[in-house]
Amino acid sequence: MTSQKPYLIRAVYEWLIDNGATPYLLVDTSFEGVIVPEAFINDSKIVLNIAPDAVQHYEVNNENIYFSARFSGKRMELFIPIEAVLGIYGKENNPGYVFQRGADLPSYTTVKLY
């Protein structure tokens, strides 16, 4: 069977949007293939605002997440393998899911912001 992780990421994203929350993605930038702005990486992690008004061309398939966004006024194309996603949560009250590296099933949690 395929991984549940991309399906859960898509579902939590939609749930956050439907409830007026700002979806944030926590990414392990040490994972091979991650393309994000290096200036915003902290301890091999980056938190990305993936709200519809913050990104363009947002797409999640079963292997990767793609979108473009502006950082310090410059447009950048981001590429995130699903395996590099550590969590997805809402900015306002932090409900969401955190994935253990290599685990398919998440735990529901209040996320500690980095």
N, C-alpha and C positions, 0 to 999 in steps of 0.2 A: 504494500500500500504506500501511497505517497505521504509525505510529511504533512502533519496537521498545521504546522507553524505558519505557512503563508495564508492559509484559510483563516486562522485565528487573527493574524495581523490585519487582514482585510475586514473581518467582522468587528474587531475592536475599534478600528479607524472609523467605520461607518457608525458604530454605536456612539463614539465620542462626538462626532459631527452632529448626529441626530439630537444629542443632548446639549448642544451648545458649548462643548468643551473644545479646547485647542489640543489637537493630538501632537504629542512629542514622540520621537523615535530615539531610543538609546542604542548606539552602535559601537561595537568593538572594532576600532580602526586598525587593529593589528592583524585582522583577518585578511587573507590574500584576496585581492581584487577590489577592495573598498576604494572608492574615489570620492573624497570629501575635501573641503577646504582645510588644509593642514594647520592654518593659523588658529583654528578653533578647536583643535584636539587637545584634550586634557587627560593625562594618564591613560593614553591609548583608547580613549572614549570620546564620543561626541554626542551631543543632544541636538536634534534637529526638529524645528517646528515644521510639521508637514500639513498644516491647515491649508485648505484650498486657496485662501488669499495670500499665502506665503510661498507657494510653489506653483510651477507650471508643468503641464504634461506628466502629472503623477500617474505612475503605473506600477502595479504589483502583479507579478506572475509567480509561478511556483518556485522559481529559482532566484529572482532578483527584484529589487525595487529601483526604479528609475524616476528621476524628476530633475527639473532645473529650478534654481533659486538664486537670489542675489545675496552676496556677501560683501559688505563694504562697498556697495554700489556696483559690483561686477557680477555679471551673470555667470553661473557655473552649472555644468551638467554633473549630477551626482549619480553614482552607481553603488548599490549596496547589495551584496549577496544575502539572501535570506538567512544563511547560517551566521552572519555577522550581527544580526539584530538581537540585542540583549533584552529589549523591552519596548512596549508601546503603552503610553499613559496620557492622562489629561493634565494639562498645565495647572488648571485652576484648583483641583483638589487631589490630584495624583492617583486616581484609581486607574488600574491597568494591569497588565500582565508582564511578568519578568520571566525570561527564558534562561535556563542554565545552559552553558555552552555544551553543545552536543546533545541536548535534550529536546525532544519534540513537544512534550507537554509543558505548558506554563504553570506558574502558580499565580493566583490572584493576590495582589498585594498593593500596599501604598508604597510608591517608589521613592527611594531616597534620591533627591536631586544632587547632581554633581556640581 
